[in-house]
């Protein structure tokens, strides 16, 4: 049953209700821009007691009721509107903290709205995926940790929201005026649903009317609608299974930025029955999945399980690619191929071999040769889909096809470019990767295990804080070392070196001979080689050319 929509102030919306965001809904994902937009809407009401502002539509499923003292409270699962509702509840807590010293009675009244008792369920808003209890601790105790402590993207945004709400409240001279605006001048359209089967019909209707919903959320809604529509009376086990799967999907996509979009697009692209030469967009992905499911509940579960598998693979790929392989992950079709390799049934050793070849080929095309991002789209996509759909392909077959991707892109032209080519400006990320692989090569030549603490520090920081100009950049591009010597172009590859973060700035414009002992102390093979050259021969154009 669907009650007629009600137009309510925030105060009326919160009255006699406890809100719960279930695990199968998206974790907190608002960014600073959305929060600032909301703060701006509130700020515009300052000094206008008769003004009002429409905030959002909130859709809630009434699960049960709860007796607190002599009052009956409805327990509402938030189906839509959880991002704005969460932010406003955090804002109310920030106001409560500001009022503690100024108006303790009003602060206490506000705290009674936010926390009904000692039981966790009696917090006004219980968020999902809050494994660190950041929201609960803040609402109960006013405690919040630093944003840098967050382990997931969702936690990072939640902690950022807490700190930004505090800052916004501190900008008001009259916090009681702010409280009045938030409670009485912000309006919502509230749909209270009594039957879970009606939730997804309402969600789709609102979506058709322009409600701002992510494509991943739209897909989930449609799949849940299929499950309810087929067998509304006897599908509880199917509904529960879909809830569990989507709870795991949302827990994973809350870990890092962009994961949900990538997983949705790649998941559909890899198994779509259409002939594709580029990755599907989000809308196309939802359409493809929806057509595959049709009206089949088992197929809705199958697609959800596949999407969870892809989401996990994309998360692993993005986690593994941080730092070392950052220079080869900017290209969408290349990422798709890497994810397809991770999803394959090959052994761990075979996957490692394929990913290493993928890495070398991709860096040669898009890093060294700086080819346009559209280069080889069709070839990458077709190979990724073949890995997923052609079980007859062996690891050796795929290895050769990856090599074939780069066969037309020789580095000879790059090696024959003029000596004064700029390898530094605008190429810092790729340069760091190239010099890392060179360091790895030197370690292998010397029969040593490549595992250096300095490199871990380098990957954790910005490339520009580690790139060193051996002959100082501040000396200018064409400054001769000797009266009879030609100038040195400081951005040449042979004049560039990676050092631990910050060391290059401390060395500054010192002479290479002065810097050589510091190079040696890093323990990096390439830096020690340069130090030896400087000590034996000095540093000039001949040494730069030899190093290149």
ChimeraX attribute file (.defattr): number of C-alpha atoms within 10 A of each C-alpha:
attribute: neighborCount
match mode: 1-to-1
recipient: residues
	/A:1	11
	/A:2	14
	/A:3	10
	/A:4	10
	/A:5	15
	/A:6	14
	/A:7	15
	/A:8	17
	/A:9	23
	/A:10	20
	/A:11	15
	/A:12	14
	/A:13	17
	/A:14	18
	/A:15	13
	/A:16	17
	/A:17	20
	/A:18	24
	/A:19	24
	/A:20	23
	/A:21	22
	/A:22	18
	/A:23	20
	/A:24	21
	/A:25	24
	/A:26	26
	/A:27	27
	/A:28	24
	/A:29	18
	/A:30	18
	/A:31	15
	/A:32	13
	/A:33	9
	/A:34	14
	/A:35	19
	/A:36	15
	/A:37	11
	/A:38	15
	/A:39	17
	/A:40	12
	/A:41	16
	/A:42	18
	/A:43	14
	/A:44	12
	/A:45	19
	/A:46	14
	/A:47	11
	/A:48	10
	/A:49	12
	/A:50	9
	/A:51	13
	/A:52	18
	/A:53	17
	/A:54	14
	/A:55	19
	/A:56	16
	/A:57	20
	/A:58	20
	/A:59	23
	/A:60	24
	/A:61	24
	/A:62	19
	/A:63	14
	/A:64	11
	/A:65	14
	/A:66	14
	/A:67	10
	/A:68	12
	/A:69	7
	/A:70	6
	/A:71	8
	/A:72	12
	/A:73	16
	/A:74	17
	/A:75	21
	/A:76	23
	/A:77	23
	/A:78	22
	/A:79	24
	/A:80	25
	/A:81	18
	/A:82	26
	/A:83	17
	/A:84	19
	/A:85	19
	/A:86	21
	/A:87	21
	/A:88	20
	/A:89	22
	/A:90	24
	/A:91	25
	/A:92	25
	/A:93	25
	/A:94	24
	/A:95	24
	/A:96	26
	/A:97	20
	/A:98	18
	/A:99	20
	/A:100	13
	/A:101	10
	/A:102	12
	/A:103	13
	/A:104	14
	/A:105	12
	/A:106	15
	/A:107	20
	/A:108	15
	/A:109	11
	/A:110	18
	/A:111	20
	/A:112	13
	/A:113	19
	/A:114	22
	/A:115	20
	/A:116	17
	/A:117	13
	/A:118	9
	/A:119	8
	/A:120	13
	/A:121	16
	/A:122	20
	/A:123	22
	/A:124	25
	/A:125	27
	/A:126	21
	/A:127	23
	/A:128	20
	/A:129	23
	/A:130	17
	/A:131	9
	/A:132	11
	/A:133	15
	/A:134	19
	/A:135	26
	/A:136	21
	/A:137	13
	/A:138	17
	/A:139	24
	/A:140	17
	/A:141	13
	/A:142	15
	/A:143	12
	/A:144	17
	/A:145	14
	/A:146	11
	/A:147	16
	/A:148	10
	/A:149	10
	/A:150	17
	/A:151	12
	/A:152	16
	/A:153	18
	/A:154	26
	/A:155	26
	/A:156	21
	/A:157	20
	/A:158	25
	/A:159	22
	/A:160	22
	/A:161	24
	/A:162	25
	/A:163	18
	/A:164	20
	/A:165	23
	/A:166	19
	/A:167	13
	/A:168	16
	/A:169	21
	/A:170	14
	/A:171	9
	/A:172	13
	/A:173	9
	/A:174	12
	/A:175	19
	/A:176	18
	/A:177	15
	/A:178	22
	/A:179	19
	/A:180	13
	/A:181	24
	/A:182	23
	/A:183	18
	/A:184	19
	/A:185	23
	/A:186	21
	/A:187	21
	/A:188	20
	/A:189	17
	/A:190	21
	/A:191	21
	/A:192	22
	/A:193	23
	/A:194	17
	/A:195	12
	/A:196	18
	/A:197	20
	/A:198	16
	/A:199	24
	/A:200	21
	/A:201	17
	/A:202	17
	/A:203	21
	/A:204	16
	/A:205	11
	/A:206	16
	/A:207	14
	/A:208	10
	/A:209	9
	/A:210	8
	/A:211	14
	/A:212	10
	/A:213	14
	/A:214	14
	/A:215	18
	/A:216	19
	/A:217	18
	/A:218	17
	/A:219	21
	/A:220	20
	/A:221	19
	/A:222	20
	/A:223	27
	/A:224	23
	/A:225	24
	/A:226	23
	/A:227	24
	/A:228	23
	/A:229	18
	/A:230	13
	/A:231	12
	/A:232	14
	/A:233	9
	/A:234	10
	/A:235	15
	/A:236	13
	/A:237	9
	/A:238	18
	/A:239	20
	/A:240	12
	/A:241	15
	/A:242	23
	/A:243	19
	/A:244	13
	/A:245	20
	/A:246	23
	/A:247	20
	/A:248	20
	/A:249	25
	/A:250	23
	/A:251	20
	/A:252	23
	/A:253	26
	/A:254	23
	/A:255	19
	/A:256	16
	/A:257	14
	/A:258	12
	/A:259	17
	/A:260	26
	/A:261	18
	/A:262	21
	/A:263	27
	/A:264	25
	/A:265	22
	/A:266	31
	/A:267	26
	/A:268	25
	/A:269	27
	/A:270	25
	/A:271	17
	/A:272	17
	/A:273	11
	/A:274	8
	/A:275	9
	/A:276	14
	/A:277	16
	/A:278	18
	/A:279	23
	/A:280	20
	/A:281	17
	/A:282	21
	/A:283	15
	/A:284	16
	/A:285	24
	/A:286	22
	/A:287	15
	/A:288	18
	/A:289	24
	/A:290	18
	/A:291	12
	/A:292	17
	/A:293	19
	/A:294	12
	/A:295	16
	/A:296	15
	/A:297	23
	/A:298	13
	/A:299	18
	/A:300	26
	/A:301	21
	/A:302	14
	/A:303	20
	/A:304	22
	/A:305	18
	/A:306	16
	/A:307	23
	/A:308	23
	/A:309	16
	/A:310	26
	/A:311	26
	/A:312	20
	/A:313	19
	/A:314	27
	/A:315	22
	/A:316	13
	/A:317	16
	/A:318	18
	/A:319	12
	/A:320	12
	/A:321	14
	/A:322	13
	/A:323	19
	/A:324	19
	/A:325	18
	/A:326	16
	/A:327	23
	/A:328	23
	/A:329	20
	/A:330	13
	/A:331	16
	/A:332	17
	/A:333	25
	/A:334	25
	/A:335	23
	/A:336	27
	/A:337	26
	/A:338	22
	/A:339	26
	/A:340	23
	/A:341	24
	/A:342	22
	/A:343	17
	/A:344	16
	/A:345	13
	/A:346	14
	/A:347	11
	/A:348	11
	/A:349	9
	/A:350	16
	/A:351	19
	/A:352	14
	/A:353	15
	/A:354	22
	/A:355	19
	/A:356	14
	/A:357	17
	/A:358	23
	/A:359	18
	/A:360	15
	/A:361	21
	/A:362	23
	/A:363	23
	/A:364	17
	/A:365	23
	/A:366	22
	/A:367	20
	/A:368	17
	/A:369	15
	/A:370	12
	/A:371	14
	/A:372	10
	/A:373	14
	/A:374	12
	/A:375	13
	/A:376	17
	/A:377	16
	/A:378	15
	/A:379	18
	/A:380	24
	/A:381	25
	/A:382	20
	/A:383	21
	/A:384	25
	/A:385	21
	/A:386	18
	/A:387	23
	/A:388	18
	/A:389	13
	/A:390	10
	/A:391	10
	/A:392	9
	/A:393	12
	/A:394	12
	/A:395	19
	/A:396	12
	/A:397	11
	/A:398	18
	/A:399	18
	/A:400	12
	/A:401	16
	/A:402	23
	/A:403	16
	/A:404	13
	/A:405	17
	/A:406	17
	/A:407	11
	/A:408	9
	/A:409	16
	/A:410	13
	/A:411	12
	/A:412	8
	/A:413	9
	/A:414	11
	/A:415	10
	/A:416	8
	/A:417	9
	/A:418	9
	/A:419	15
	/A:420	13
	/A:421	13
	/A:422	14
	/A:423	17
	/A:424	21
	/A:425	9
	/A:426	9
	/A:427	16
	/A:428	18
	/A:429	20
	/A:430	22
	/A:431	23
	/A:432	27
	/A:433	21
	/A:434	17
	/A:435	17
	/A:436	18
	/A:437	13
	/A:438	14
	/A:439	20
	/A:440	17
	/A:441	15
	/A:442	17
	/A:443	17
	/A:444	12
	/A:445	9
	/A:446	9
	/A:447	9
	/A:448	10
	/A:449	9
	/A:450	14
	/A:451	10
	/A:452	13
	/A:453	12
	/A:454	15
	/A:455	20
	/A:456	13
	/A:457	13
	/A:458	22
	/A:459	20
	/A:460	12
	/A:461	14
	/A:462	14
	/A:463	20
	/A:464	18
	/A:465	17
	/A:466	22
	/A:467	25
	/A:468	24
	/A:469	24
	/A:470	31
	/A:471	27
	/A:472	21
	/A:473	17
	/A:474	12
	/A:475	13
	/A:476	13
	/A:477	16
	/A:478	11
	/A:479	18
	/A:480	16
	/A:481	14
	/A:482	9
	/A:483	8
	/A:484	7
	/A:485	11
	/A:486	13
	/A:487	16
	/A:488	22
	/A:489	21
	/A:490	27
	/A:491	22
	/A:492	20
	/A:493	21
	/A:494	20
	/A:495	26
	/A:496	24
	/A:497	19
	/A:498	27
	/A:499	25
	/A:500	21
	/A:501	22
	/A:502	16
	/A:503	17
	/A:504	23
	/A:505	15
	/A:506	9
	/A:507	18
	/A:508	16
	/A:509	17
	/A:510	14
	/A:511	13
	/A:512	21
	/A:513	16
	/A:514	14
	/A:515	18
	/A:516	21
	/A:517	16
	/A:518	17
	/A:519	27
	/A:520	17
	/A:521	11
	/A:522	18
	/A:523	14
	/A:524	20
	/A:525	20
	/A:526	23
	/A:527	22
	/A:528	18
	/A:529	16
	/A:530	24
	/A:531	25
	/A:532	16
	/A:533	16
	/A:534	20
	/A:535	15
	/A:536	9
	/A:537	11
	/A:538	15
	/A:539	20
	/A:540	20
	/A:541	19
	/A:542	13
	/A:543	16
	/A:544	20
	/A:545	13
	/A:546	8
	/A:547	14
	/A:548	13
